[in-house]
Amino acid sequence: MEDFIFKPYEEMTPEDYAKIGFKSGLEVHQQLKTDKKLFCRCSAGHYEDEYHAEILRHMRPTLSELGEYDGTALMEFKTKKDIIYRINRSTVCTYEMDDTPPFIMNQNALDIAIGVGLLIDSNIVDELHIARKQYLDGSIPTGFQRTAIFSVGGKIPYKDREIQIIQMSIEEDSCREVSDFGHRRVYLTDRLGMPLIETVTAPDMRTPQEVADVNQIIRRIGRSTGRVRTGIGAGRQDVNVSVTGGTRIEIKGVSRIKSVPLLTYNEAMRQWSLLRIQEELERRGITEDTFSAKIDDITKLVRKTTYEPVANAVIQGKIVKCITLKGFKGILNRKTQTDTYFAKEISDRLRVIACLSHIPNLIHSDSGENTLSTADGQKIRKTIGVKEDDALVIIWADEQDIDLAANEVIIRAKEATLGVPSETRQALRDGTNGFERILPGPNRMYPDTDLPPIRITEERLRDIKSWLPDKVWIRENWYKKIKVPTDLIFPLSISPYAKVFETAVNDWKVHPVLASVILVQYPKRLKRKRLDVSRITTDMMSSILIAIKEGKLMKDGVLMLMERIIRQLHYSEDLIPVPATDEEFDKIFNESKTLIDAMELLHPEMKIELLKGMIMTSLRGRYDGSKVAKLVNKIYDKEAKND
């Protein structure tokens, strides 16, 4: 490991990831398409930035059933956050504010969840038991999330192997975060309580790209049912990453699958780098037992500094402290992620736990940038007594935060002697990640006493199986076999019209290419015109394809018909464009050709294209476009030969 050079993202190979022992698993969350929320009767899926009231809460940890506190809950309690909930009367209720007990679980949501579980051959539990999972970050006003495991096991085919599924859960969604700065965190509650499923895989992915690939498959499985929500925020994933010698790190809330490869690459680099830092500290004789640090108040020493952030802090009455890390010289500037260094590990802790949100929130002696002047630095070193091989971290904060912040610097520095601390990390836009909280332990889960168990019967499973689609990989293999265009295979496999396609091809003998283009591409074209394509139901699409099969509707008239359906909100044969008669075609053809022929300066090829366009515009959807093209080409070819 020590002689391995971590390459840039684009240059890493599967063999490189194998050398560092890269492993990754997924926790994929998908919202379910239900009218109501999971444990109340509020409407689901209605997002609204408007709010009618604000509620202030302070979260406090509670003892588990074993009389213990969860470490994550204690960490969140240290932050002393004011949690503000912005509530809209149409999207929230007294249950969600923890003022009334929950309703019985939404049974439609449970059926959808079980259906997705059956598509990956998981083992559905006989009896569903609801648990509480502590969340003290304020994202759920009750301080806990109601969740229930409904299946265990299962598998997904991938390449030459199978990805194992550990479990699937159904749970209520959390609030939408509006802002988080200092000691104030603001949430909107419209998303709160919406039902979602969580699919947890084993750490079977061996490269960052494999993680994204498997993520896409899981997403497609849910979407193939037509009963999960789509769009921004409807699907999110947590990604677990480890390397040899490291530990499982969870990157939370990844909203875009295409971000996954770079995020997992950077986390692998971070763990590999932290292990190298641990080795370097050990070479220097610094271990968990020998680690040494001290804290000094240097407010008076920097009263006249020209470094603006510290100078402003002193003017505002803040306290400035210097933490000496014995023997740490050069460590703070060691690279951990792309353009990211170990000092940011400490800065993140200060931002999250001590609420020092203004950046920069520290400066350090390993930095090559201009911070304190040389004279300031020498005065500090001389006054507090610092050795040449020590590193200094300088922080500034209000009196209520400064001691907590100074201690967090020491805690994170000491953790460097242990390698990779167990954490939950936050996905950042640049593909790196930052500290969010320490990794939760088993004490955060305990049984829910407000809700009874739910029996899952064989009869219920049979009813769910009756509406399940084929598995997406079976669909996609069939599409390839019948020569569906490659770019349409994926969208068709998750399309709500997939069953219509199957019937159209097998029973009505509509050509697969034509059917797939109509069902996938045409709705996209209408969407670009800002038309609501959701108004075209599967029954309407079936009627369109039947009309084509019976010769009542021409291919070129489909778009016009679909647009009419959207505007009229129904389908009838009266809306089908009436095919043009030969006489009508001849009249339009001759009139158009006369106009084109009068344009003597036009190039012949331009005349051909203009004539085709004029005819098809006049006959919108009422004549076969391929016939028009052939006829125009034939006539102009003949004229060219005569000339």
Sequence and secondary structure as in RCSB ss.txt:
>XXXX:A:sequence
MEDFIFKPYEEMTPEDYAKIGFKSGLEVHQQLKTDKKLFCRCSAGHYEDEYHAEILRHMRPTLSELGEYDGTALM
EFKTKKDIIYRINRSTVCTYEMDDTPPFIMNQNALDIAIGVGLLIDSNIVDELHIARKQYLDGSIPTGFQRTAIF
SVGGKIPYKDREIQIIQMSIEEDSCREVSDFGHRRVYLTDRLGMPLIETVTAPDMRTPQEVADVNQIIRRIGRST
GRVRTGIGAGRQDVNVSVTGGTRIEIKGVSRIKSVPLLTYNEAMRQWSLLRIQEELERRGITEDTFSAKIDDITK
LVRKTTYEPVANAVIQGKIVKCITLKGFKGILNRKTQTDTYFAKEISDRLRVIACLSHIPNLIHSDSGENTLSTA
DGQKIRKTIGVKEDDALVIIWADEQDIDLAANEVIIRAKEATLGVPSETRQALRDGTNGFERILPGPNRMYPDTD
LPPIRITEERLRDIKSWLPDKVWIRENWYKKIKVPTDLIFPLSISPYAKVFETAVNDWKVHPVLASVILVQYPKR
LKRKRLDVSRITTDMMSSILIAIKEGKLMKDGVLMLMERIIRQLHYSEDLIPVPATDEEFDKIFNESKTLIDAME
LLHPEMKIELLKGMIMTSLRGRYDGSKVAKLVNKIYDKEAKND
>XXXX:A:secstr
 TT     GGG  HHHHHHHT EEEEEEEEEB  SB SSS SBSS      SEEEEE       TTS   HHHHH
HHHT  EEEEEE TTT  TTTTTSS      HHHHHHHHHHHHHTT EE SEE  EEEE TTSSSTTSEEEEEEE
EE  EEEETTEEEEEEEEEEEE   EEEEEETTEEEEE SSTT EEEEEEE S B SHHHHHHHHHHHHHHHHHT
T B  STTTEEEEEEEE TTS  EEEEEE  GGGHHHHHHHHHHHHHHHHHHHHHHHHTT  TTT  EEEEE TG
GGTT   HHHHHHHHTT EEEEEEETT TTTTT EEETTEEHHHHHHHHHHHTS   SS  EEETT  S  S HH
HHHHHHHHHT  TT EEEEEEE HHHHHHHHHHHHHHHHHGGGSS  EEEEE TTS EEEEEE   GGGEEE SS
S  EE  HHHHHHHHHH    HHHHHHHHHHTT  HHHHHHHHT TTHHHHHHHHHTS   HHHHHIIIIIHHHH
HHHTT  GGGS HHHHHHHHHHHHTTSS GGGHHHHHHHHHHHTS  GGGS     HHHHHHHHHHHHHHHHT T
TS HHHHHHHHHHHHHHHTTTSS HHHHHHHHHHHHHHHHHH 
